[in-house]
Amino acid sequence: MISSLKTYETVTTEKVKVWFKAAPTSRFPKNGGACIKYKDKQIAVFNFAREGRWYACQNLCPHKMEMVLSRGIIGEENMEPKVACPLHKNTFSLKNGNHLNGDLEAIATYPVKVEDDIVYVGFSE
């Protein structure tokens, strides 16, 4: 059974209580994503190498409730980093989770930091 969207909550740097050690940077494709698991959550982590930035969001696409966003295509729209769902091309902001091409519910986003070539994702619990 797929987790409810309610288990995902956008986390800002100010809300971080736990920096979860996800994996070495080498485990994430350049200009692409990979999925990690934190407790009962699947989290998509993106290495936006051409921008020199990292992003994380829930892996669950709210359109068809599929765990697929980590396999989505990343890019920009009006200077906004985004991920496109690989199934139906719904796009979401990697900064704030807003749905950029329709009226779906926003997805949860998480802060990411890299220290000593290790990727950490911030969680509020």
DSSP file (Angstrom, degrees, kcal/mol; ACC not computed):
  #  RESIDUE AA STRUCTURE BP1 BP2  ACC     N-H-->O    O-->H-N    N-H-->O    O-->H-N    TCO  KAPPA ALPHA  PHI   PSI    X-CA   Y-CA   Z-CA
    1    1 A M              0   0    0      0, 0.0     2,-0.2     0, 0.0     0, 0.0   0.000 360.0 360.0 360.0 138.2    0.0    0.0    0.0
    2    2 A I        -     0   0    0      1,-0.1    64,-0.0    63,-0.1    63,-0.0  -0.564 360.0-107.2 -80.7 139.8    1.3    3.5   -0.9
    3    3 A S        -     0   0    0     -2,-0.2    -1,-0.1    37,-0.1     2,-0.1  -0.292  37.8-106.3 -61.4 147.8    1.8    6.0    1.9
    4    4 A S    >   -     0   0    0      1,-0.1     3,-1.8     2,-0.0     4,-0.2  -0.411  23.0-117.2 -70.2 151.2   -0.6    8.8    2.1
    5    5 A L  G >  S+     0   0    0      1,-0.3     3,-2.3     2,-0.2    -1,-0.1   0.780 110.0  76.2 -57.8 -25.9    0.5   12.3    1.1
    6    6 A K  G 3  S+     0   0    0      1,-0.3    -1,-0.3     3,-0.0    -3,-0.0   0.705  82.4  65.3 -62.6 -19.0   -0.1   13.3    4.7
    7    7 A T  G <  S+     0   0    0     -3,-1.8     2,-0.5    33,-0.1    -1,-0.3   0.592  92.1  77.5 -78.9  -8.2    3.2   11.6    5.7
    8    8 A Y    <   +     0   0    0     -3,-2.3     2,-0.4    -4,-0.2   101,-0.0  -0.882  57.7 172.5-105.1 130.4    5.0   14.1    3.6
    9    9 A E        -     0   0    0     -2,-0.5   115,-0.2   100,-0.0     2,-0.1  -0.995  37.2-112.3-137.7 128.9    5.6   17.6    4.9
   10   10 A T        -     0   0    0     -2,-0.4     2,-0.5    98,-0.1   100,-0.2  -0.377  35.1-156.4 -59.4 134.2    7.7   20.3    3.4
   11   11 A V        -     0   0    0     98,-2.9     2,-0.2   111,-0.1   111,-0.1  -0.963   5.4-159.8-118.9 127.8   10.7   21.0    5.6
   12   12 A T    >>  -     0   0    0     -2,-0.5     3,-1.3    98,-0.1     4,-0.7  -0.624  37.2-104.6 -96.5 163.8   12.6   24.2    5.6
   13   13 A T  G >4 S+     0   0    0      1,-0.3     3,-1.0    -2,-0.2    -1,-0.1   0.862 122.0  58.7 -55.4 -36.5   16.2   24.5    6.9
   14   14 A E  G 34 S+     0   0    0      1,-0.2    -1,-0.3     3,-0.0    -3,-0.0   0.784 105.3  49.5 -65.1 -27.2   14.8   26.2   10.0
   15   15 A K  G <4 S+     0   0    0     -3,-1.3    -1,-0.2   107,-0.0    -2,-0.2   0.535  81.2 123.2 -88.8  -7.8   12.6   23.2   10.8
   16   16 A V    <<  +     0   0    0     -3,-1.0   108,-0.3    -4,-0.7     3,-0.1  -0.352  20.0 158.7 -64.7 126.2   15.4   20.6   10.4
   17   17 A K        +     0   0    0    106,-2.9     2,-0.4     1,-0.3   107,-0.2   0.562  69.9  37.8-112.1 -24.1   16.0   18.4   13.5
   18   18 A V  E     -A  123   0A   0    105,-2.2   105,-2.7     2,-0.0     2,-0.8  -0.994  60.8-157.4-134.3 127.1   17.7   15.6   11.8
   19   19 A W  E     -A  122   0A   0     -2,-0.4     2,-0.4   103,-0.2   103,-0.2  -0.906  25.1-150.4 -99.7 105.5   20.3   15.6    8.9
   20   20 A F  E     -A  121   0A   0    101,-2.9   101,-2.1    -2,-0.8     2,-1.0  -0.630  12.0-129.2 -81.7 126.8   19.9   12.1    7.5
   21   21 A K  E     +A  120   0A   0     -2,-0.4    99,-0.2    99,-0.2    -1,-0.1  -0.657  34.3 175.1 -76.8 104.7   23.1   10.7    5.9
   22   22 A A  E     -     0   0A   0     97,-2.5    -1,-0.2    -2,-1.0    98,-0.2   0.972  46.0 -63.8 -80.7 -57.9   21.7    9.6    2.5
   23   23 A A  E     -A  119   0A   0     96,-1.0    96,-3.1    13,-0.0    -1,-0.3  -0.962  58.6 -64.5-180.0 166.3   24.7    8.4    0.5
   24   24 A P  E >   -A  118   0A   0      0, 0.0     3,-2.0     0, 0.0    94,-0.3  -0.380  50.8-113.6 -64.6 151.6   28.0    9.5   -1.1
   25   25 A T  G >  S+     0   0    0     92,-2.4     3,-1.8     1,-0.3    93,-0.1   0.808 113.6  69.2 -57.3 -30.4   27.6   12.1   -3.9
   26   26 A S  G 3  S+     0   0    0     91,-0.4    -1,-0.3     1,-0.3     4,-0.1   0.659  87.4  66.6 -65.3 -15.1   28.8    9.4   -6.4
   27   27 A R  G <  S+     0   0    0     -3,-2.0    -1,-0.3     2,-0.1    -2,-0.2   0.511  91.2  73.4 -83.5  -4.9   25.6    7.4   -5.9
   28   28 A F  S <  S-     0   0    0     -3,-1.8     6,-0.1    -4,-0.2     5,-0.1  -0.937  86.2-121.5-113.5 128.8   23.5   10.2   -7.5
   29   29 A P    >   -     0   0    0      0, 0.0     3,-1.3     0, 0.0    18,-0.5  -0.372  33.3-103.4 -67.2 143.8   23.6   10.7  -11.3
   30   30 A K  B 3  S+c   47   0B   0      1,-0.3    18,-0.2    18,-0.1     3,-0.1  -0.485 106.2   5.2 -65.7 134.5   24.7   14.2  -12.5
   31   31 A N  T 3  S+     0   0    0     16,-2.0    43,-0.4     1,-0.2    -1,-0.3   0.859 125.7  76.1  56.7  39.4   21.6   16.1  -13.7
   32   32 A G  E <  S-D   47   0B   0     -3,-1.3    15,-2.5    15,-0.8     2,-0.3  -0.891  71.5-111.3-158.0-173.5   19.3   13.3  -12.5
   33   33 A G  E     -D   46   0B   0     37,-0.5     2,-0.3    -2,-0.3    13,-0.2  -0.799  13.0-167.1-130.6 169.2   17.8   11.8   -9.4
   34   34 A A  E     -D   45   0B   0     11,-1.9    11,-3.0    -2,-0.3     2,-0.4  -0.966  26.6-114.8-149.7 157.4   17.8    8.7   -7.2
   35   35 A C  E     -D   44   0B   0     -2,-0.3     2,-0.3     9,-0.2     9,-0.2  -0.789  27.2-177.4-101.0 138.5   15.5    7.5   -4.4
   36   36 A I  E     -D   43   0B   0      7,-2.8     7,-2.8    -2,-0.4     2,-0.5  -0.849  20.2-130.8-121.8 164.5   16.4    7.1   -0.8
   37   37 A K  E     +D   42   0B   0     -2,-0.3     2,-0.4     5,-0.2     5,-0.2  -0.974  19.9 179.9-119.6 131.4   14.3    5.8    2.1
   38   38 A Y  E >   -D   41   0B   0      3,-2.4     3,-2.6    -2,-0.5     2,-0.2  -0.963  66.9 -52.9-129.0 113.6   14.0    7.6    5.4
   39   39 A K  T 3  S-     0   0    0     -2,-0.4     0, 0.0     1,-0.3     0, 0.0  -0.404 124.0 -19.5  53.2-120.3   11.7    5.8    7.9
   40   40 A D  T 3  S+     0   0    0     -2,-0.2     2,-0.4    -3,-0.1    -1,-0.3   0.259 120.0  98.7 -97.9  13.1    8.5    5.2    5.9
   41   41 A K  E <   - D   0  38B   0     -3,-2.6    -3,-2.4   -34,-0.0     2,-0.5  -0.803  60.3-149.4-105.6 140.5    9.2    7.9    3.3
   42   42 A Q  E     - D   0  37B   0     -2,-0.4    17,-2.2    -5,-0.2     2,-0.4  -0.941  23.6-166.8-100.5 126.2   10.6    7.6   -0.2
   43   43 A I  E     - E   0  58B   0     -7,-2.8    -7,-2.8    -2,-0.5     2,-0.5  -0.954  15.3-142.2-121.1 130.4   12.5   10.7   -1.0
   44   44 A A  E     - E   0  57B   0     13,-3.0    13,-2.2    -2,-0.4     2,-0.5  -0.800  18.3-164.8 -89.3 126.6   13.8   11.7   -4.5
   45   45 A V  E     - E   0  56B   0    -11,-3.0   -11,-1.9    -2,-0.5     2,-0.4  -0.958   4.1-160.1-116.7 130.4   17.2   13.4   -4.3
   46   46 A F  E     - E   0  55B   0      9,-3.2     9,-2.0    -2,-0.5     2,-0.9  -0.925  15.7-154.0-118.7 133.1   18.4   15.4   -7.4
   47   47 A N  E     -cE  30  54B   0    -15,-2.5   -16,-2.0   -18,-0.5     2,-1.9  -0.864  10.9-170.7-100.7  95.7   22.0   16.4   -8.3
   48   48 A F  E >>> + E   0  53B   0      5,-2.1     5,-1.8    -2,-0.9     3,-1.7  -0.529  16.6 169.6 -86.6  69.5   21.4   19.5  -10.5
   49   49 A A  T 345 +     0   0    0     -2,-1.9     3,-0.4     1,-0.3    -1,-0.2   0.821  67.3  59.8 -58.8 -38.7   25.0   19.5  -11.5
   50   50 A R  T 345S+     0   0    0      1,-0.3    -1,-0.3    -3,-0.2    -2,-0.1   0.724 116.1  36.4 -66.6 -17.8   24.7   22.1  -14.2
   51   51 A E  T <45S-     0   0    0     -3,-1.7    -1,-0.3     2,-0.2    -2,-0.2   0.528 107.6-125.0-103.3 -12.9   23.5   24.5  -11.5
   52   52 A G  T  <5S+     0   0    0     -4,-1.1     2,-0.3    -3,-0.4    -3,-0.2   0.832  71.5 119.9  69.7  32.1   25.8   23.2   -8.7
   53   53 A R  E   < -E   48   0B   0     -5,-1.8    -5,-2.1     2,-0.0     2,-0.4  -0.888  52.1-147.8-129.9 157.8   22.7   22.6   -6.5
   54   54 A W  E     -E   47   0B   0     -2,-0.3     2,-0.3    -7,-0.2    58,-0.3  -0.953  16.9-177.7-123.3 144.7   21.0   19.6   -4.8
   55   55 A Y  E     -E   46   0B   0     -9,-2.0    -9,-3.2    -2,-0.4     2,-0.3  -0.953   8.2-164.3-138.5 156.9   17.3   19.2   -4.2
   56   56 A A  E     +EF  45 110B   0     54,-0.7    54,-2.4    38,-0.4     2,-0.3  -0.997  15.2 158.1-142.8 144.0   15.0   16.7   -2.5
   57   57 A C  E     -EF  44 109B   0    -13,-2.2   -13,-3.0    -2,-0.3    52,-0.2  -0.937  50.5 -68.8-150.5 170.8   11.3   16.1   -2.6
   58   58 A Q  E     -E   43   0B   0     50,-2.1   -15,-0.2    -2,-0.3    49,-0.0  -0.352  36.6-139.8 -60.5 148.1    8.8   13.3   -2.0
   59   59 A N  S    S+     0   0    0    -17,-2.2    10,-2.3   -23,-0.1     9,-1.2   0.646  75.5  98.2 -83.7 -16.5    9.1   10.5   -4.5
   60   60 A L  E     -G   67   0C   0    -18,-0.4     7,-0.2     7,-0.2    -2,-0.1  -0.625  66.6-147.2 -80.3 117.8    5.3   10.1   -4.7
   61   61 A C  E  >> -G   66   0C   0      5,-3.1     4,-1.1    -2,-0.5     5,-0.8  -0.748   7.7-147.5 -80.7 126.4    3.7   11.9   -7.7
   62   62 A P  T  45S+     0   0    0      0, 0.0    -1,-0.1     0, 0.0    43,-0.1   0.604  85.2  74.2 -73.4  -9.8    0.2   13.0   -6.5
   63   63 A H  T  45S-     0   0    0      1,-0.2    -3,-0.0     3,-0.1    42,-0.0   0.985 123.2  -0.6 -67.2 -59.0   -1.4   12.6   -9.9
   64   64 A K  T  45S-     0   0    0     -3,-0.2    -1,-0.2     2,-0.1    -3,-0.0   0.219  99.3-113.5-116.4  12.1   -1.6    8.8  -10.0
   65   65 A M  T  <5 +     0   0    0     -4,-1.1     2,-0.4     1,-0.2   -63,-0.1   0.906  64.9 150.2  56.8  46.6    0.0    8.1   -6.6
   66   66 A E  E   < -G   61   0C   0     -5,-0.8    -5,-3.1    -7,-0.1     2,-1.5  -0.882  53.9-127.0-110.9 142.1    3.1    6.5   -8.1
   67   67 A M  E    S+G   60   0C   0     -2,-0.4    -7,-0.2    -7,-0.2    -8,-0.1  -0.639  74.4 109.8 -85.3  82.1    6.6    6.5   -6.5
   68   68 A V    >   +     0   0    0     -2,-1.5     3,-2.1    -9,-1.2    -1,-0.2   0.492  29.0 102.2-136.3  -8.1    8.3    7.8   -9.6
   69   69 A L  G >  S+     0   0    0    -10,-2.3     3,-2.0    -3,-0.4    -9,-0.1   0.796  76.9  65.8 -61.5 -28.4    9.6   11.4   -9.2
   70   70 A S  G 3  S+     0   0    0      1,-0.3   -37,-0.5   -11,-0.2    -1,-0.3   0.739 102.5  50.2 -63.7 -20.1   13.2   10.3   -8.6
   71   71 A R  G <  S+     0   0    0     -3,-2.1    -1,-0.3   -12,-0.2    -2,-0.2   0.314  91.8 114.7 -97.0   6.8   13.2    9.0  -12.2
   72   72 A G  S <  S-     0   0    0     -3,-2.0     2,-0.4    -4,-0.2   -39,-0.2  -0.229  73.3-103.6 -75.7 166.2   11.8   12.3  -13.6
   73   73 A I  E     -H   84   0D   0     11,-1.2    11,-2.5   -41,-0.1     2,-0.3  -0.759  34.2-148.0 -90.2 132.3   13.6   14.8  -15.8
   74   74 A I  E     +H   83   0D   0     -2,-0.4     2,-0.3   -43,-0.4     9,-0.2  -0.730  35.9 121.8-101.6 153.8   14.9   17.9  -14.2
   75   75 A G  E     -H   82   0D   0      7,-2.0     7,-2.7    -2,-0.3     2,-0.3  -0.875  51.4 -79.5-173.5-155.8   15.2   21.3  -15.8
   76   76 A E  E     -H   81   0D   0     -2,-0.3     2,-0.4     5,-0.3    17,-0.0  -0.965  20.8-170.4-134.0 150.0   14.1   24.9  -15.4
   77   77 A E  E >  S-H   80   0D   0      3,-2.0     3,-1.4    -2,-0.3    -2,-0.0  -0.935  84.0 -18.6-138.9 115.0   11.0   26.9  -16.1
   78   78 A N  T 3  S-     0   0    0     -2,-0.4    -1,-0.0     1,-0.3     0, 0.0   0.915 129.5 -51.2  51.9  47.1   11.2   30.7  -15.7
   79   79 A M  T 3  S+     0   0    0      1,-0.2    -1,-0.3     0, 0.0    -3,-0.0   0.575 113.7 124.5  69.3  11.5   14.4   30.3  -13.6
   80   80 A E  E <   -H   77   0D   0     -3,-1.4    -3,-2.0    15,-0.0    -1,-0.2  -0.906  63.0-129.3-104.1 119.7   12.6   27.8  -11.4
   81   81 A P  E     +H   76   0D   0      0, 0.0    13,-2.8     0, 0.0    14,-0.6  -0.462  40.4 175.5 -65.7 138.3   14.3   24.4  -11.0
   82   82 A K  E     -HI  75  93D   0     -7,-2.7    -7,-2.0    11,-0.3     2,-0.4  -0.930  30.9-142.2-143.0 163.4   11.7   21.6  -11.6
   83   83 A V  E     -HI  74  92D   0      9,-2.1     9,-2.3    -2,-0.3     2,-0.5  -0.991  16.3-147.8-125.1 138.4   11.2   17.9  -12.0
   84   84 A A  E     -HI  73  91D   0    -11,-2.5   -11,-1.2    -2,-0.4     7,-0.2  -0.917  25.3-115.9-105.5 128.4    8.8   16.4  -14.5
   85   85 A C     >  -     0   0    0      5,-3.1     4,-1.8    -2,-0.5   -16,-0.1  -0.406  20.1-137.5 -58.9 131.4    7.0   13.2  -13.6
   86   86 A P  T  4 S+     0   0    0      0, 0.0    -1,-0.2     0, 0.0   -17,-0.1   0.674  96.6  50.6 -69.7 -14.7    8.2   10.5  -16.0
   87   87 A L  T  4 S+     0   0    0      3,-0.1    -2,-0.0   -21,-0.1    -3,-0.0   0.926 132.1   1.5 -87.9 -50.0    4.7    9.1  -16.4
   88   88 A H  T  4 S-     0   0    0      2,-0.1    -3,-0.1     0, 0.0    -1,-0.0   0.283  91.5-117.0-128.6   9.4    2.5   12.1  -17.3
   89   89 A K     <  +     0   0    0     -4,-1.8     2,-0.2     1,-0.2    -6,-0.0   0.661  52.1 161.1  64.3  20.3    4.9   15.0  -17.4
   90   90 A N        -     0   0    0     -6,-0.1    -5,-3.1    -5,-0.1     2,-0.4  -0.562  30.4-143.2 -65.5 136.2    3.4   16.9  -14.5
   91   91 A T  E     -I   84   0D   0     -7,-0.2     9,-2.9    -2,-0.2    10,-0.7  -0.856  18.1-171.9-113.0 143.4    6.0   19.4  -13.3
   92   92 A F  E     -IJ  83  99D   0     -9,-2.3    -9,-2.1    -2,-0.4     7,-0.2  -0.976  29.4-109.2-132.6 142.3    6.8   20.5   -9.8
   93   93 A S  E  >  -I   82   0D   0      5,-2.6     4,-1.2    -2,-0.4   -11,-0.3  -0.491  16.2-152.6 -66.6 134.3    9.1   23.1   -8.4
   94   94 A L  T  4 S+     0   0    0    -13,-2.8   -38,-0.4    -2,-0.2   -12,-0.2   0.580  93.8  55.1 -83.3 -10.0   12.1   21.7   -6.6
   95   95 A K  T  4 S-     0   0    0    -14,-0.6    -1,-0.1     3,-0.1    14,-0.1   0.907 132.5  -0.5 -84.5 -47.8   12.3   24.8   -4.4
   96   96 A N  T  4 S-     0   0    0      2,-0.1    13,-0.2    12,-0.1    -2,-0.2   0.428  90.8-116.8-127.9  -0.9    8.8   24.8   -3.0
   97   97 A G     <  +     0   0    0     -4,-1.2    10,-2.3     1,-0.2    -3,-0.1   0.392  56.3 155.8  83.6  -3.9    7.0   21.8   -4.5
   98   98 A N        -     0   0    0      8,-0.2    -5,-2.6    -6,-0.1     2,-0.5  -0.247  50.3-113.5 -60.7 143.4    4.3   23.8   -6.3
   99   99 A H  B     -J   92   0D   0      5,-0.5     3,-0.4    -7,-0.2    -7,-0.3  -0.677  30.1-166.9 -76.4 124.7    2.7   22.2   -9.3
  100  100 A L  S    S+     0   0    0     -9,-2.9    -8,-0.2    -2,-0.5    -1,-0.1   0.609  75.7  37.5 -95.7 -13.7    3.8   24.2  -12.3
  101  101 A N  S    S-     0   0    0    -10,-0.7     2,-0.3     3,-0.0    -1,-0.2  -0.140 121.7  -7.9-133.3  43.2    1.5   23.0  -15.1
  102  102 A G  S    S-     0   0    0     -3,-0.4    -3,-0.1     2,-0.1   -12,-0.0  -0.987  85.8 -67.9 165.0-155.7   -1.9   22.5  -13.5
  103  103 A D        +     0   0    0     -2,-0.3     3,-0.1    -3,-0.0     2,-0.1   0.012  69.3 134.4-123.6  28.9   -3.7   22.3  -10.2
  104  104 A L        -     0   0    0      1,-0.1    -5,-0.5    -6,-0.0    -2,-0.1  -0.367  66.8 -87.2 -71.1 158.7   -2.4   19.3   -8.4
  105  105 A E        -     0   0    0      1,-0.1    -1,-0.1   -43,-0.1   -42,-0.1  -0.339  51.5-100.9 -61.3 145.4   -1.5   19.5   -4.8
  106  106 A A        -     0   0    0     -7,-0.1     2,-0.2    -3,-0.1    -8,-0.2  -0.313  35.3-125.8 -64.8 152.6    2.1   20.7   -4.1
  107  107 A I        -     0   0    0    -10,-2.3     2,-0.2   -14,-0.2    -1,-0.1  -0.647  27.4 -99.6 -96.3 159.4    4.7   18.1   -3.2
  108  108 A A        -     0   0    0     -2,-0.2   -50,-2.1  -103,-0.1     2,-0.3  -0.554  36.9-161.7 -78.2 142.2    6.9   18.1   -0.1
  109  109 A T  E     -F   57   0B   0    -52,-0.2   -98,-2.9    -2,-0.2   -52,-0.3  -0.878   1.7-158.8-122.7 158.2   10.4   19.4   -0.4
  110  110 A Y  E     -F   56   0B   0    -54,-2.4   -54,-0.7    -2,-0.3   -98,-0.1  -0.980  23.1-108.5-137.3 145.0   13.4   19.0    1.9
  111  111 A P        -     0   0    0      0, 0.0    11,-2.7     0, 0.0     2,-0.4  -0.435  32.8-159.3 -71.7 150.3   16.7   20.8    2.4
  112  112 A V  E     -B  121   0A   0    -58,-0.3     2,-0.3     9,-0.2     9,-0.2  -0.982  10.8-178.7-130.1 140.9   19.9   19.1    1.2
  113  113 A K  E     -B  120   0A   0      7,-2.3     7,-3.0    -2,-0.4     2,-0.5  -0.982  14.5-148.7-135.6 152.9   23.5   19.7    2.2
  114  114 A V  E     +B  119   0A   0     -2,-0.3     2,-0.4     5,-0.2     5,-0.2  -0.986  19.1 172.0-122.6 125.2   26.7   18.1    1.0
  115  115 A E  E >  S-B  118   0A   0      3,-2.2     3,-1.5    -2,-0.5    -2,-0.0  -0.996  71.5 -10.9-133.9 128.2   29.7   17.7    3.4
  116  116 A D  T 3  S-     0   0    0     -2,-0.4    -1,-0.1     1,-0.3     3,-0.1   0.886 128.5 -55.6  51.4  44.4   32.8   15.8    2.5
  117  117 A D  T 3  S+     0   0    0      1,-0.2   -92,-2.4   -93,-0.1     2,-0.4   0.712 112.7 120.9  61.6  24.0   31.2   14.3   -0.6
  118  118 A I  E <   -AB  24 115A   0     -3,-1.5    -3,-2.2   -94,-0.3     2,-0.4  -0.968  58.0-137.1-116.4 134.6   28.2   12.9    1.5
  119  119 A V  E     -AB  23 114A   0    -96,-3.1   -97,-2.5    -2,-0.4   -96,-1.0  -0.783  20.4-171.2 -92.7 130.3   24.6   14.0    0.8
  120  120 A Y  E     -AB  21 113A   0     -7,-3.0    -7,-2.3    -2,-0.4     2,-0.4  -0.959   8.3-156.4-120.5 139.7   22.4   14.8    3.8
  121  121 A V  E     -AB  20 112A   0   -101,-2.1  -101,-2.9    -2,-0.4     2,-0.4  -0.960  18.6-128.9-117.0 134.9   18.7   15.4    3.7
  122  122 A G  E     -A   19   0A   0    -11,-2.7     2,-0.3    -2,-0.4  -103,-0.2  -0.665  26.1-179.1 -89.9 134.8   17.0   17.4    6.4
  123  123 A F  E     -A   18   0A   0   -105,-2.7  -106,-2.9    -2,-0.4  -105,-2.2  -0.928  29.8-138.1-129.3 154.2   13.9   16.2    8.2
  124  124 A S              0   0    0     -2,-0.3  -105,-0.1  -108,-0.3    -1,-0.0   0.489 360.0 360.0 -91.5  -3.3   11.8   17.7   11.0
  125  125 A E              0   0    0   -107,-0.1    -1,-0.2  -108,-0.0  -109,-0.1   0.379 360.0 360.0-125.8 360.0   11.4   14.5   13.0
